[in-house]
Amino acid sequence: MGGPYQLEAHASCVLDGSGNGSVSLSPQNNRVVWNVTTVSVQGSSSNPMPTATAFLGSTALGGTYAGSNDSDDVDVTVYPGQLLTVRWTGGTPGASATAYAYGTFTTTGGT
């Protein structure tokens, strides 16, 4: 097993006409396992301020009432095939939103 190595993954979306949006993050290699300790969010608009919630599958991990320039500490292991999803609600339609996952990752199996 290799690592742990520093994890910094991100994904962006544009909020829809209702001010909602979502992104999903996942290990891109079937030999990589993430240990996510912080989920951070940023957005291009703050009026109205969206809320953001992080999920692993259907399980809510945490969130923030300030869906931009805020973060929440989590402690979750993400295996290949699982999705870490961040959903924004109540934001400005057309605003951009980005989620970041921080922590560590390890590699398993052969070379």
Biopython code that builds the backbone (N, CA, C, O; Angstrom):
import numpy as np
from Bio.PDB.StructureBuilder import StructureBuilder

atoms = [
    (1, "MET", "N", (0.860, -1.169, 0.000)),
    (1, "MET", "CA", (0.000, 0.000, 0.000)),
    (1, "MET", "C", (0.900, 1.222, 0.000)),
    (1, "MET", "O", (1.856, 1.283, 0.773)),
    (2, "GLY", "N", (0.607, 2.216, -0.868)),
    (2, "GLY", "CA", (1.396, 3.424, -0.942)),
    (2, "GLY", "C", (0.687, 4.595, -0.291)),
    (2, "GLY", "O", (-0.538, 4.707, -0.335)),
    (3, "GLY", "N", (1.472, 5.456, 0.306)),
    (3, "GLY", "CA", (0.898, 6.660, 0.891)),
    (3, "GLY", "C", (0.945, 6.610, 2.391)),
    (3, "GLY", "O", (1.569, 5.703, 2.943)),
    (4, "PRO", "N", (0.336, 7.510, 3.062)),
    (4, "PRO", "CA", (-0.675, 8.423, 2.514)),
    (4, "PRO", "C", (-0.049, 9.604, 1.767)),
    (4, "PRO", "O", (1.056, 10.053, 2.070)),
    (5, "TYR", "N", (-0.801, 10.081, 0.783)),
    (5, "TYR", "CA", (-0.440, 11.244, -0.012)),
    (5, "TYR", "C", (-1.495, 12.319, 0.200)),
    (5, "TYR", "O", (-2.624, 12.022, 0.590)),
    (6, "GLN", "N", (-1.128, 13.558, -0.055)),
    (6, "GLN", "CA", (-2.050, 14.681, 0.127)),
    (6, "GLN", "C", (-3.157, 14.645, -0.921)),
    (6, "GLN", "O", (-2.884, 14.474, -2.109)),
    (7, "LEU", "N", (-4.406, 14.805, -0.486)),
    (7, "LEU", "CA", (-5.565, 14.837, -1.381)),
    (7, "LEU", "C", (-6.084, 16.262, -1.495)),
    (7, "LEU", "O", (-6.312, 16.934, -0.489)),
    (8, "GLU", "N", (-6.268, 16.715, -2.725)),
    (8, "GLU", "CA", (-6.968, 17.958, -3.016)),
    (8, "GLU", "C", (-7.696, 17.752, -4.328)),
    (8, "GLU", "O", (-7.107, 17.874, -5.402)),
    (9, "ALA", "N", (-8.981, 17.438, -4.239)),
    (9, "ALA", "CA", (-9.811, 17.207, -5.420)),
    (9, "ALA", "C", (-10.879, 18.297, -5.478)),
    (9, "ALA", "O", (-11.304, 18.802, -4.439)),
    (10, "HIS", "N", (-11.310, 18.660, -6.672)),
    (10, "HIS", "CA", (-12.363, 19.668, -6.778)),
    (10, "HIS", "C", (-13.200, 19.431, -8.031)),
    (10, "HIS", "O", (-12.778, 18.767, -8.978)),
    (11, "ALA", "N", (-14.395, 19.996, -7.996)),
    (11, "ALA", "CA", (-15.312, 19.952, -9.132)),
    (11, "ALA", "C", (-16.204, 21.184, -9.054)),
    (11, "ALA", "O", (-16.490, 21.685, -7.967)),
    (12, "SER", "N", (-16.643, 21.670, -10.219)),
    (12, "SER", "CA", (-17.444, 22.892, -10.296)),
    (12, "SER", "C", (-18.727, 22.662, -11.074)),
    (12, "SER", "O", (-18.839, 21.732, -11.873)),
    (13, "CYS", "N", (-19.695, 23.540, -10.818)),
    (13, "CYS", "CA", (-20.949, 23.528, -11.569)),
    (13, "CYS", "C", (-21.481, 24.950, -11.652)),
    (13, "CYS", "O", (-20.958, 25.862, -11.012)),
    (14, "VAL", "N", (-22.515, 25.124, -12.441)),
    (14, "VAL", "CA", (-23.249, 26.381, -12.530)),
    (14, "VAL", "C", (-24.629, 26.116, -11.947)),
    (14, "VAL", "O", (-25.295, 25.154, -12.330)),
    (15, "LEU", "N", (-25.062, 26.976, -11.012)),
    (15, "LEU", "CA", (-26.378, 26.794, -10.384)),
    (15, "LEU", "C", (-27.482, 26.997, -11.414)),
    (15, "LEU", "O", (-27.406, 27.896, -12.251)),
    (16, "ASP", "N", (-28.506, 26.153, -11.344)),
    (16, "ASP", "CA", (-29.595, 26.182, -12.318)),
    (16, "ASP", "C", (-30.533, 27.362, -12.068)),
    (16, "ASP", "O", (-30.261, 28.215, -11.223)),
    (17, "GLY", "N", (-31.622, 27.402, -12.801)),
    (17, "GLY", "CA", (-32.588, 28.491, -12.709)),
    (17, "GLY", "C", (-33.243, 28.634, -11.352)),
    (17, "GLY", "O", (-33.807, 29.684, -11.047)),
    (18, "SER", "N", (-33.178, 27.591, -10.525)),
    (18, "SER", "CA", (-33.713, 27.647, -9.163)),
    (18, "SER", "C", (-32.626, 27.944, -8.138)),
    (18, "SER", "O", (-32.904, 28.022, -6.941)),
    (19, "GLY", "N", (-31.392, 28.109, -8.601)),
    (19, "GLY", "CA", (-30.287, 28.379, -7.678)),
    (19, "GLY", "C", (-29.726, 27.122, -7.034)),
    (19, "GLY", "O", (-29.100, 27.188, -5.976)),
    (20, "ASN", "N", (-29.950, 25.969, -7.673)),
    (20, "ASN", "CA", (-29.477, 24.694, -7.135)),
    (20, "ASN", "C", (-28.417, 24.089, -8.058)),
    (20, "ASN", "O", (-28.395, 24.363, -9.258)),
    (21, "GLY", "N", (-27.554, 23.276, -7.491)),
    (21, "GLY", "CA", (-26.557, 22.593, -8.298)),
    (21, "GLY", "C", (-25.880, 21.510, -7.486)),
    (21, "GLY", "O", (-26.037, 21.453, -6.267)),
    (22, "SER", "N", (-25.129, 20.654, -8.153)),
    (22, "SER", "CA", (-24.406, 19.605, -7.446)),
    (22, "SER", "C", (-23.187, 19.182, -8.246)),
    (22, "SER", "O", (-23.137, 19.319, -9.469)),
    (23, "VAL", "N", (-22.203, 18.664, -7.518)),
    (23, "VAL", "CA", (-21.016, 18.075, -8.121)),
    (23, "VAL", "C", (-20.720, 16.781, -7.378)),
    (23, "VAL", "O", (-21.106, 16.615, -6.221)),
    (24, "SER", "N", (-20.038, 15.875, -8.046)),
    (24, "SER", "CA", (-19.631, 14.611, -7.421)),
    (24, "SER", "C", (-18.139, 14.414, -7.608)),
    (24, "SER", "O", (-17.586, 14.699, -8.670)),
    (25, "LEU", "N", (-17.500, 13.925, -6.567)),
    (25, "LEU", "CA", (-16.071, 13.632, -6.559)),
    (25, "LEU", "C", (-15.892, 12.176, -6.180)),
    (25, "LEU", "O", (-16.651, 11.637, -5.375)),
    (26, "SER", "N", (-14.876, 11.534, -6.767)),
    (26, "SER", "CA", (-14.637, 10.129, -6.484)),
    (26, "SER", "C", (-13.221, 9.774, -6.898)),
    (26, "SER", "O", (-12.678, 10.388, -7.817)),
    (27, "PRO", "N", (-12.609, 8.795, -6.238)),
    (27, "PRO", "CA", (-11.312, 8.327, -6.723)),
    (27, "PRO", "C", (-11.432, 7.888, -8.177)),
    (27, "PRO", "O", (-12.364, 7.169, -8.536)),
    (28, "GLN", "N", (-10.494, 8.318, -9.008)),
    (28, "GLN", "CA", (-10.561, 8.025, -10.434)),
    (28, "GLN", "C", (-9.880, 6.719, -10.807)),
    (28, "GLN", "O", (-9.906, 6.307, -11.967)),
    (29, "ASN", "N", (-9.276, 6.075, -9.832)),
    (29, "ASN", "CA", (-8.540, 4.839, -10.072)),
    (29, "ASN", "C", (-9.058, 3.805, -9.086)),
    (29, "ASN", "O", (-9.266, 4.129, -7.917)),
    (30, "ASN", "N", (-9.272, 2.569, -9.525)),
    (30, "ASN", "CA", (-9.847, 1.566, -8.630)),
    (30, "ASN", "C", (-8.864, 1.079, -7.572)),
    (30, "ASN", "O", (-9.211, 0.224, -6.757)),
    (31, "ARG", "N", (-7.645, 1.608, -7.572)),
    (31, "ARG", "CA", (-6.681, 1.246, -6.533)),
    (31, "ARG", "C", (-6.423, 2.391, -5.552)),
    (31, "ARG", "O", (-5.482, 2.325, -4.762)),
    (32, "VAL", "N", (-7.253, 3.442, -5.595)),
    (32, "VAL", "CA", (-7.069, 4.617, -4.742)),
    (32, "VAL", "C", (-8.217, 4.714, -3.741)),
    (32, "VAL", "O", (-9.383, 4.558, -4.102)),
    (33, "VAL", "N", (-7.874, 4.975, -2.480)),
    (33, "VAL", "CA", (-8.861, 5.168, -1.419)),
    (33, "VAL", "C", (-8.610, 6.544, -0.799)),
    (33, "VAL", "O", (-7.482, 6.877, -0.436)),
    (34, "TRP", "N", (-9.681, 7.336, -0.685)),
    (34, "TRP", "CA", (-9.581, 8.673, -0.098)),
    (34, "TRP", "C", (-9.976, 8.646, 1.368)),
    (34, "TRP", "O", (-10.903, 7.930, 1.747)),
    (35, "ASN", "N", (-9.281, 9.421, 2.200)),
    (35, "ASN", "CA", (-9.713, 9.725, 3.564)),
    (35, "ASN", "C", (-9.946, 11.231, 3.597)),
    (35, "ASN", "O", (-9.004, 12.009, 3.746)),
    (36, "VAL", "N", (-11.196, 11.632, 3.460)),
    (36, "VAL", "CA", (-11.547, 13.049, 3.369)),
    (36, "VAL", "C", (-11.772, 13.597, 4.776)),
    (36, "VAL", "O", (-12.540, 13.039, 5.560)),
    (37, "THR", "N", (-11.087, 14.703, 5.081)),
    (37, "THR", "CA", (-11.214, 15.326, 6.398)),
    (37, "THR", "C", (-11.902, 16.684, 6.348)),
    (37, "THR", "O", (-12.434, 17.143, 7.359)),
    (38, "THR", "N", (-11.898, 17.336, 5.179)),
    (38, "THR", "CA", (-12.532, 18.648, 5.048)),
    (38, "THR", "C", (-13.172, 18.768, 3.678)),
    (38, "THR", "O", (-12.590, 18.372, 2.667)),
    (39, "VAL", "N", (-14.381, 19.320, 3.657)),
    (39, "VAL", "CA", (-15.037, 19.687, 2.408)),
    (39, "VAL", "C", (-15.214, 21.206, 2.450)),
    (39, "VAL", "O", (-15.776, 21.755, 3.398)),
    (40, "SER", "N", (-14.725, 21.869, 1.408)),
    (40, "SER", "CA", (-14.774, 23.319, 1.327)),
    (40, "SER", "C", (-15.578, 23.718, 0.098)),
    (40, "SER", "O", (-15.563, 23.017, -0.913)),
    (41, "VAL", "N", (-16.286, 24.856, 0.186)),
    (41, "VAL", "CA", (-17.092, 25.320, -0.937)),
    (41, "VAL", "C", (-16.795, 26.782, -1.240)),
    (41, "VAL", "O", (-16.484, 27.571, -0.348)),
    (42, "GLN", "N", (-16.899, 27.123, -2.519)),
    (42, "GLN", "CA", (-16.755, 28.492, -2.979)),
    (42, "GLN", "C", (-17.799, 28.751, -4.040)),
    (42, "GLN", "O", (-18.236, 27.833, -4.733)),
    (43, "GLY", "N", (-18.198, 30.006, -4.164)),
    (43, "GLY", "CA", (-19.158, 30.374, -5.193)),
    (43, "GLY", "C", (-18.912, 31.778, -5.683)),
    (43, "GLY", "O", (-18.196, 32.554, -5.051)),
    (44, "SER", "N", (-19.515, 32.102, -6.823)),
    (44, "SER", "CA", (-19.296, 33.413, -7.430)),
    (44, "SER", "C", (-20.298, 34.459, -6.966)),
    (44, "SER", "O", (-20.178, 35.626, -7.338)),
    (45, "SER", "N", (-21.283, 34.069, -6.162)),
    (45, "SER", "CA", (-22.297, 35.017, -5.716)),
    (45, "SER", "C", (-22.651, 34.742, -4.263)),
    (45, "SER", "O", (-22.596, 33.604, -3.798)),
    (46, "SER", "N", (-23.014, 35.799, -3.561)),
    (46, "SER", "CA", (-23.384, 35.619, -2.153)),
    (46, "SER", "C", (-24.749, 36.204, -1.823)),
    (46, "SER", "O", (-25.120, 36.263, -0.651)),
    (47, "ASN", "N", (-25.507, 36.638, -2.827)),
    (47, "ASN", "CA", (-26.808, 37.224, -2.544)),
    (47, "ASN", "C", (-27.820, 36.728, -3.572)),
    (47, "ASN", "O", (-27.822, 37.239, -4.692)),
    (48, "PRO", "N", (-28.678, 35.762, -3.256)),
    (48, "PRO", "CA", (-28.772, 35.108, -1.945)),
    (48, "PRO", "C", (-27.661, 34.078, -1.745)),
    (48, "PRO", "O", (-27.136, 33.523, -2.710)),
    (49, "MET", "N", (-27.314, 33.833, -0.493)),
    (49, "MET", "CA", (-26.266, 32.887, -0.126)),
    (49, "MET", "C", (-26.844, 31.476, -0.159)),
    (49, "MET", "O", (-27.806, 31.192, 0.554)),
    (50, "PRO", "N", (-26.277, 30.587, -0.973)),
    (50, "PRO", "CA", (-26.781, 29.217, -0.997)),
    (50, "PRO", "C", (-26.325, 28.441, 0.237)),
    (50, "PRO", "O", (-25.355, 28.815, 0.896)),
    (51, "THR", "N", (-27.027, 27.374, 0.536)),
    (51, "THR", "CA", (-26.535, 26.411, 1.522)),
    (51, "THR", "C", (-25.868, 25.289, 0.735)),
    (51, "THR", "O", (-26.183, 25.063, -0.433)),
    (52, "ALA", "N", (-24.944, 24.590, 1.388)),
    (52, "ALA", "CA", (-24.265, 23.469, 0.740)),
    (52, "ALA", "C", (-24.236, 22.305, 1.702)),
    (52, "ALA", "O", (-23.983, 22.483, 2.894)),
    (53, "THR", "N", (-24.495, 21.103, 1.189)),
    (53, "THR", "CA", (-24.475, 19.888, 2.001)),
    (53, "THR", "C", (-23.662, 18.836, 1.273)),
    (53, "THR", "O", (-23.813, 18.648, 0.066)),
    (54, "ALA", "N", (-22.786, 18.141, 2.020)),
    (54, "ALA", "CA", (-21.974, 17.061, 1.463)),
    (54, "ALA", "C", (-22.607, 15.724, 1.813)),
    (54, "ALA", "O", (-23.107, 15.534, 2.921)),
    (55, "PHE", "N", (-22.582, 14.800, 0.862)),
    (55, "PHE", "CA", (-23.147, 13.469, 1.028)),
    (55, "PHE", "C", (-22.155, 12.415, 0.570)),
    (55, "PHE", "O", (-21.381, 12.646, -0.358)),
    (56, "LEU", "N", (-22.177, 11.266, 1.215)),
    (56, "LEU", "CA", (-21.545, 10.064, 0.684)),
    (56, "LEU", "C", (-22.694, 9.127, 0.392)),
    (56, "LEU", "O", (-23.321, 8.592, 1.306)),
    (57, "GLY", "N", (-22.969, 8.928, -0.893)),
    (57, "GLY", "CA", (-24.189, 8.217, -1.258)),
    (57, "GLY", "C", (-25.377, 9.039, -0.799)),
    (57, "GLY", "O", (-25.490, 10.211, -1.157)),
    (58, "SER", "N", (-26.270, 8.445, -0.009)),
    (58, "SER", "CA", (-27.428, 9.171, 0.503)),
    (58, "SER", "C", (-27.233, 9.649, 1.938)),
    (58, "SER", "O", (-28.159, 10.203, 2.530)),
    (59, "THR", "N", (-26.040, 9.444, 2.509)),
    (59, "THR", "CA", (-25.766, 9.826, 3.890)),
    (59, "THR", "C", (-25.176, 11.231, 3.942)),
    (59, "THR", "O", (-24.115, 11.487, 3.372)),
    (60, "ALA", "N", (-25.871, 12.148, 4.634)),
    (60, "ALA", "CA", (-25.367, 13.512, 4.800)),
    (60, "ALA", "C", (-24.176, 13.499, 5.747)),
    (60, "ALA", "O", (-24.234, 12.919, 6.832)),
    (61, "LEU", "N", (-23.098, 14.147, 5.322)),
    (61, "LEU", "CA", (-21.872, 14.203, 6.114)),
    (61, "LEU", "C", (-21.738, 15.499, 6.888)),
    (61, "LEU", "O", (-21.128, 15.530, 7.957)),
    (62, "GLY", "N", (-22.295, 16.547, 6.365)),
    (62, "GLY", "CA", (-22.176, 17.872, 6.977)),
    (62, "GLY", "C", (-22.523, 18.904, 5.938)),
    (62, "GLY", "O", (-22.840, 18.579, 4.793)),
    (63, "GLY", "N", (-22.462, 20.150, 6.347)),
    (63, "GLY", "CA", (-22.791, 21.207, 5.415)),
    (63, "GLY", "C", (-22.534, 22.561, 6.012)),
    (63, "GLY", "O", (-21.959, 22.700, 7.091)),
    (64, "THR", "N", (-22.981, 23.561, 5.274)),
    (64, "THR", "CA", (-22.769, 24.930, 5.697)),
    (64, "THR", "C", (-23.934, 25.787, 5.233)),
    (64, "THR", "O", (-24.457, 25.605, 4.133)),
    (65, "TYR", "N", (-24.333, 26.719, 6.080)),
    (65, "TYR", "CA", (-25.370, 27.664, 5.679)),
    (65, "TYR", "C", (-24.797, 28.746, 4.790)),
    (65, "TYR", "O", (-25.544, 29.453, 4.113)),
    (66, "ALA", "N", (-23.475, 28.887, 4.782)),
    (66, "ALA", "CA", (-22.796, 29.787, 3.858)),
    (66, "ALA", "C", (-22.195, 28.911, 2.772)),
    (66, "ALA", "O", (-21.083, 28.408, 2.930)),
    (67, "GLY", "N", (-22.907, 28.724, 1.682)),
    (67, "GLY", "CA", (-22.479, 27.808, 0.633)),
    (67, "GLY", "C", (-21.364, 28.346, -0.234)),
    (67, "GLY", "O", (-21.097, 27.820, -1.314)),
    (68, "SER", "N", (-20.707, 29.402, 0.243)),
    (68, "SER", "CA", (-19.573, 29.971, -0.457)),
    (68, "SER", "C", (-18.536, 30.418, 0.562)),
    (68, "SER", "O", (-18.880, 30.977, 1.604)),
    (69, "ASN", "N", (-17.270, 30.172, 0.260)),
    (69, "ASN", "CA", (-16.161, 30.562, 1.131)),
    (69, "ASN", "C", (-16.324, 30.011, 2.541)),
    (69, "ASN", "O", (-16.160, 30.735, 3.523)),
    (70, "ASP", "N", (-16.646, 28.729, 2.633)),
    (70, "ASP", "CA", (-16.845, 28.090, 3.922)),
    (70, "ASP", "C", (-16.400, 26.633, 3.812)),
    (70, "ASP", "O", (-16.174, 26.118, 2.716)),
    (71, "SER", "N", (-16.280, 25.986, 4.959)),
    (71, "SER", "CA", (-15.874, 24.576, 4.962)),
    (71, "SER", "C", (-16.506, 23.866, 6.139)),
    (71, "SER", "O", (-17.028, 24.495, 7.059)),
    (72, "ASP", "N", (-16.452, 22.545, 6.095)),
    (72, "ASP", "CA", (-16.951, 21.714, 7.186)),
    (72, "ASP", "C", (-16.002, 20.533, 7.334)),
    (72, "ASP", "O", (-15.571, 19.932, 6.350)),
    (73, "ASP", "N", (-15.687, 20.213, 8.586)),
    (73, "ASP", "CA", (-14.845, 19.053, 8.860)),
    (73, "ASP", "C", (-15.681, 17.784, 8.777)),
    (73, "ASP", "O", (-16.768, 17.703, 9.349)),
    (74, "VAL", "N", (-15.167, 16.805, 8.064)),
    (74, "VAL", "CA", (-15.811, 15.502, 7.945)),
    (74, "VAL", "C", (-14.737, 14.451, 8.202)),
    (74, "VAL", "O", (-13.549, 14.771, 8.233)),
    (75, "ASP", "N", (-15.133, 13.248, 8.378)),
    (75, "ASP", "CA", (-14.187, 12.137, 8.523)),
    (75, "ASP", "C", (-14.809, 10.954, 7.815)),
    (75, "ASP", "O", (-15.590, 10.201, 8.396)),
    (76, "VAL", "N", (-14.449, 10.801, 6.539)),
    (76, "VAL", "CA", (-15.099, 9.776, 5.737)),
    (76, "VAL", "C", (-14.084, 9.142, 4.781)),
    (76, "VAL", "O", (-13.215, 9.819, 4.230)),
    (77, "THR", "N", (-14.218, 7.845, 4.604)),
    (77, "THR", "CA", (-13.410, 7.111, 3.642)),
    (77, "THR", "C", (-14.242, 6.917, 2.380)),
    (77, "THR", "O", (-15.385, 6.464, 2.439)),
    (78, "VAL", "N", (-13.651, 7.267, 1.238)),
    (78, "VAL", "CA", (-14.339, 7.147, -0.049)),
    (78, "VAL", "C", (-13.584, 6.110, -0.883)),
    (78, "VAL", "O", (-12.418, 6.292, -1.234)),
    (79, "TYR", "N", (-14.282, 5.030, -1.184)),
    (79, "TYR", "CA", (-13.706, 3.935, -1.958)),
    (79, "TYR", "C", (-14.042, 4.100, -3.436)),
    (79, "TYR", "O", (-15.000, 4.798, -3.770)),
    (80, "PRO", "N", (-13.284, 3.481, -4.319)),
    (80, "PRO", "CA", (-13.607, 3.534, -5.741)),
    (80, "PRO", "C", (-15.063, 3.125, -5.976)),
    (80, "PRO", "O", (-15.550, 2.150, -5.403)),
    (81, "GLY", "N", (-15.738, 3.883, -6.823)),
    (81, "GLY", "CA", (-17.139, 3.602, -7.118)),
    (81, "GLY", "C", (-18.105, 4.365, -6.227)),
    (81, "GLY", "O", (-19.287, 4.466, -6.558)),
    (82, "GLN", "N", (-17.636, 4.908, -5.104)),
    (82, "GLN", "CA", (-18.496, 5.726, -4.249)),
    (82, "GLN", "C", (-18.388, 7.182, -4.694)),
    (82, "GLN", "O", (-17.375, 7.597, -5.257)),
    (83, "LEU", "N", (-19.449, 7.953, -4.433)),
    (83, "LEU", "CA", (-19.468, 9.353, -4.813)),
    (83, "LEU", "C", (-19.591, 10.244, -3.580)),
    (83, "LEU", "O", (-20.476, 10.057, -2.744)),
    (84, "LEU", "N", (-18.695, 11.207, -3.486)),
    (84, "LEU", "CA", (-18.811, 12.291, -2.517)),
    (84, "LEU", "C", (-19.483, 13.430, -3.273)),
    (84, "LEU", "O", (-18.889, 14.012, -4.181)),
    (85, "THR", "N", (-20.713, 13.748, -2.904)),
    (85, "THR", "CA", (-21.510, 14.730, -3.630)),
    (85, "THR", "C", (-21.743, 15.950, -2.751)),
    (85, "THR", "O", (-22.018, 15.825, -1.558)),
    (86, "VAL", "N", (-21.631, 17.127, -3.350)),
    (86, "VAL", "CA", (-21.973, 18.378, -2.673)),
    (86, "VAL", "C", (-23.126, 18.990, -3.441)),
    (86, "VAL", "O", (-23.076, 19.133, -4.662)),
    (87, "ARG", "N", (-24.184, 19.355, -2.691)),
    (87, "ARG", "CA", (-25.381, 19.955, -3.301)),
    (87, "ARG", "C", (-25.592, 21.349, -2.737)),
    (87, "ARG", "O", (-25.569, 21.551, -1.523)),
    (88, "TRP", "N", (-25.799, 22.313, -3.635)),
    (88, "TRP", "CA", (-26.127, 23.673, -3.245)),
    (88, "TRP", "C", (-27.608, 23.911, -3.475)),
    (88, "TRP", "O", (-28.174, 23.410, -4.446)),
    (89, "THR", "N", (-28.242, 24.670, -2.589)),
    (89, "THR", "CA", (-29.640, 25.058, -2.755)),
    (89, "THR", "C", (-29.795, 26.532, -2.380)),
    (89, "THR", "O", (-29.102, 27.045, -1.502)),
    (90, "GLY", "N", (-30.719, 27.194, -3.066)),
    (90, "GLY", "CA", (-31.085, 28.563, -2.711)),
    (90, "GLY", "C", (-30.095, 29.634, -3.111)),
    (90, "GLY", "O", (-30.080, 30.708, -2.509)),
    (91, "GLY", "N", (-29.267, 29.374, -4.109)),
    (91, "GLY", "CA", (-28.284, 30.361, -4.548)),
    (91, "GLY", "C", (-28.804, 31.204, -5.695)),
    (91, "GLY", "O", (-29.983, 31.145, -6.045)),
    (92, "THR", "N", (-27.920, 31.979, -6.268)),
    (92, "THR", "CA", (-28.238, 32.828, -7.405)),
    (92, "THR", "C", (-28.170, 32.020, -8.697)),
    (92, "THR", "O", (-27.124, 31.443, -8.996)),
    (93, "PRO", "N", (-29.255, 31.963, -9.472)),
    (93, "PRO", "CA", (-29.195, 31.236, -10.736)),
    (93, "PRO", "C", (-28.050, 31.751, -11.607)),
    (93, "PRO", "O", (-27.853, 32.959, -11.739)),
    (94, "GLY", "N", (-27.301, 30.820, -12.199)),
    (94, "GLY", "CA", (-26.197, 31.169, -13.065)),
    (94, "GLY", "C", (-24.865, 31.373, -12.358)),
    (94, "GLY", "O", (-23.834, 31.531, -13.012)),
    (95, "ALA", "N", (-24.876, 31.371, -11.031)),
    (95, "ALA", "CA", (-23.621, 31.529, -10.278)),
    (95, "ALA", "C", (-22.802, 30.243, -10.380)),
    (95, "ALA", "O", (-23.359, 29.154, -10.516)),
    (96, "SER", "N", (-21.501, 30.373, -10.314)),
    (96, "SER", "CA", (-20.655, 29.184, -10.299)),
    (96, "SER", "C", (-20.441, 28.726, -8.861)),
    (96, "SER", "O", (-20.468, 29.536, -7.935)),
    (97, "ALA", "N", (-20.229, 27.439, -8.681)),
    (97, "ALA", "CA", (-19.993, 26.861, -7.352)),
    (97, "ALA", "C", (-18.944, 25.760, -7.496)),
    (97, "ALA", "O", (-18.978, 24.973, -8.442)),
    (98, "THR", "N", (-18.019, 25.720, -6.549)),
    (98, "THR", "CA", (-16.949, 24.731, -6.574)),
    (98, "THR", "C", (-16.836, 24.074, -5.214)),
    (98, "THR", "O", (-16.901, 24.742, -4.181)),
    (99, "ALA", "N", (-16.666, 22.755, -5.220)),
    (99, "ALA", "CA", (-16.436, 21.996, -3.988)),
    (99, "ALA", "C", (-15.023, 21.428, -4.019)),
    (99, "ALA", "O", (-14.532, 20.995, -5.061)),
    (100, "TYR", "N", (-14.384, 21.440, -2.862)),
    (100, "TYR", "CA", (-13.039, 20.892, -2.700)),
    (100, "TYR", "C", (-13.077, 19.812, -1.632)),
    (100, "TYR", "O", (-13.733, 19.979, -0.603)),
    (101, "ALA", "N", (-12.382, 18.711, -1.866)),
    (101, "ALA", "CA", (-12.216, 17.657, -0.866)),
    (101, "ALA", "C", (-10.736, 17.609, -0.495)),
    (101, "ALA", "O", (-9.871, 17.475, -1.360)),
    (102, "TYR", "N", (-10.457, 17.721, 0.808)),
    (102, "TYR", "CA", (-9.091, 17.694, 1.302)),
    (102, "TYR", "C", (-8.924, 16.522, 2.270)),
    (102, "TYR", "O", (-9.872, 16.107, 2.936)),
    (103, "GLY", "N", (-7.737, 16.016, 2.329)),
    (103, "GLY", "CA", (-7.410, 14.918, 3.237)),
    (103, "GLY", "C", (-6.204, 14.186, 2.721)),
    (103, "GLY", "O", (-5.218, 14.803, 2.318)),
    (104, "THR", "N", (-6.274, 12.866, 2.730)),
    (104, "THR", "CA", (-5.182, 12.039, 2.221)),
    (104, "THR", "C", (-5.757, 10.928, 1.359)),
    (104, "THR", "O", (-6.952, 10.636, 1.404)),
    (105, "PHE", "N", (-4.868, 10.307, 0.564)),
    (105, "PHE", "CA", (-5.271, 9.116, -0.179)),
    (105, "PHE", "C", (-4.149, 8.099, -0.116)),
    (105, "PHE", "O", (-2.977, 8.439, 0.048)),
    (106, "THR", "N", (-4.541, 6.843, -0.252)),
    (106, "THR", "CA", (-3.587, 5.750, -0.308)),
    (106, "THR", "C", (-3.857, 4.934, -1.564)),
    (106, "THR", "O", (-4.958, 4.965, -2.115)),
    (107, "THR", "N", (-2.849, 4.212, -2.004)),
    (107, "THR", "CA", (-3.011, 3.320, -3.140)),
    (107, "THR", "C", (-2.896, 1.888, -2.640)),
    (107, "THR", "O", (-2.155, 1.605, -1.699)),
    (108, "THR", "N", (-3.630, 0.999, -3.272)),
    (108, "THR", "CA", (-3.644, -0.411, -2.879)),
    (108, "THR", "C", (-3.270, -1.265, -4.069)),
    (108, "THR", "O", (-3.249, -0.786, -5.202)),
    (109, "GLY", "N", (-2.979, -2.502, -3.821)),
    (109, "GLY", "CA", (-2.730, -3.447, -4.907)),
    (109, "GLY", "C", (-1.342, -3.333, -5.492)),
    (109, "GLY", "O", (-0.426, -2.793, -4.872)),
    (110, "GLY", "N", (-1.202, -3.858, -6.712)),
    (110, "GLY", "CA", (0.087, -3.918, -7.400)),
    (110, "GLY", "C", (0.584, -2.576, -7.860)),
    (110, "GLY", "O", (0.034, -1.534, -7.503)),
    (111, "THR", "N", (1.618, -2.609, -8.648)),
    (111, "THR", "CA", (2.255, -1.370, -9.109)),
    (111, "THR", "C", (1.600, -0.800, -10.325)),
    (111, "THR", "O", (2.027, 0.241, -10.826)),
]
sb = StructureBuilder()
sb.init_structure("model")
sb.init_model(0)
sb.init_chain("A")
sb.init_seg("    ")
for serial, (resi, resn, name, xyz) in enumerate(atoms, 1):
    if name == "N":
        sb.init_residue(resn, " ", resi, " ")
    sb.init_atom(name, np.array(xyz, "f"), 0.0, 1.0, " ", f" {name:<3s}", serial, name[0])
structure = sb.get_structure()
